[in-house]
Amino acid sequence: MDTDTLNKEHLKFMKAALKEAQKALDLHEVPIGCVIVYEGKIIGRGYNRRNTDRSVLNHAEISAIRSACRKIGDWRLEDTTIYITLEPCQMCSGAIVQARIPNVVIGAMNPKAGCAGSILNLLEMKEFNHQCSVLRGVMEDECSAILSLFFTNLRKELKAEKERKKEDQANL
């Protein structure tokens, strides 16, 4: 595949991951989305649902991996590519390695919790029996923007709630 075609593929699938992130945003979740691609087709989708489902395990990547495994009928996701809007945490990076996903495409990096190069790099550790090829920064601005929007709105909501409580206390 030539470079232009590959770049178009990366953009196409990262846009699909961003659509998944939008689903999380619509649920008032941290907007992280993910898709897994096999032979040019999306076989797994996921978005963050930790608060909605009250489960620390319901990260976008874990949901997408579950979905892709069901679709393929195997826990090994060899010959796939995972597209993630935000650099994965240690749990998700570990799951990616365990699922044998060879290619990882990341939108925005996560300097506070990322384990694909920011804090640790679990995806490319030579000590493991499987390493991933990692491409970072695909649609980074768009992936960062949806996260910034979420956290800006969250801070506004928290500030408004704090002011409401203050007013309620004053009216007592």
Beta strands, then each sheet from edge to edge (+ up, - down):
strand 1: 33-38
strand 2: 41-47
strand 3: 80-86
strand 4: 103-108
strand 5: 133-136
sheet 1: 2+ 1- 3+ 4+ 5+
end
